[in-house]
């Protein structure tokens, strides 16, 4: 600040520089996170295939659980 109470030009330049550095850091962080997330999704899809499109009802899950309980001896590891 100068004597008149206003911010001088060099202070504005310094503030603008730090604001620009912070904006660039946030941008780089966000793009890296998106890139990592896309890489993880791609690896999961390659390893496990695409997710099922079918939506199972509660009755389907109940049937599956009863089947597993009936055949627990045969399916045990």
C-alpha positions in Angstrom: 0.0 0.0 0.0 1.2 3.5 -0.7 0.7 6.6 1.4 -2.7 7.4 0.0 -4.2 4.1 1.2 -4.5 2.4 -2.2 -2.7 -0.7 -3.4 0.1 0.0 -5.7 0.6 -1.8 -9.1 3.4 -4.1 -7.9 1.2 -5.5 -5.1 -1.6 -6.2 -7.6 0.9 -8.0 -9.9 2.1 -10.1 -7.0 -1.5 -11.0 -6.0 -2.4 -11.8 -9.6 0.7 -14.0 -9.9 -0.2 -16.0 -6.8 -3.9 -16.3 -7.9 -2.7 -17.6 -11.3 -0.4 -20.1 -9.6 -3.3 -21.4 -7.4 -5.7 -21.6 -10.4 -3.1 -23.6 -12.4 -2.4 -25.9 -9.4 -6.2 -26.6 -9.0 -6.6 -27.3 -12.7 -3.6 -29.7 -12.8 -4.9 -31.5 -9.8 -8.4 -31.9 -11.2 -7.3 -33.1 -14.6 -4.9 -35.6 -13.0 -7.7 -37.0 -10.8 -10.0 -37.4 -13.8 -7.2 -39.1 -15.8 -6.5 -41.5 -12.9 -10.2 -42.2 -12.5 -10.6 -43.0 -16.2 -7.5 -45.3 -16.0 -9.0 -47.2 -13.1 -12.4 -47.6 -14.8 -10.7 -48.8 -18.0 -8.6 -51.4 -16.0 -11.8 -52.6 -14.2 -13.7 -52.9 -17.5 -10.8 -54.8 -19.1 -10.4 -57.1 -16.1 -14.0 -57.7 -15.2 -16.1 -56.8 -18.3 -18.8 -54.2 -18.5 -21.4 -53.9 -15.7 -24.6 -55.8 -16.1 -27.5 -53.9 -17.6 -30.1 -56.0 -15.9 -31.6 -54.8 -12.7 -32.3 -57.5 -10.3 -35.4 -57.5 -8.1 -35.5 -58.4 -4.4 -37.2 -61.7 -5.4 -34.3 -62.5 -7.7 -31.8 -61.8 -4.8 -33.9 -63.9 -2.5 -33.9 -66.9 -4.9 -30.1 -66.6 -5.4 -29.5 -66.6 -1.6 -31.8 -69.6 -1.1 -30.0 -71.4 -3.9 -26.7 -70.7 -2.3 -27.9 -71.8 1.1 -29.2 -75.1 -0.3 -26.0 -75.8 -2.2 -23.6 -74.5 0.4 -21.8 -77.9 0.8 -21.3 -78.3 -2.9 -20.1 -74.7 -3.5 -17.9 -74.3 -0.4 -14.3 -73.5 -1.1 
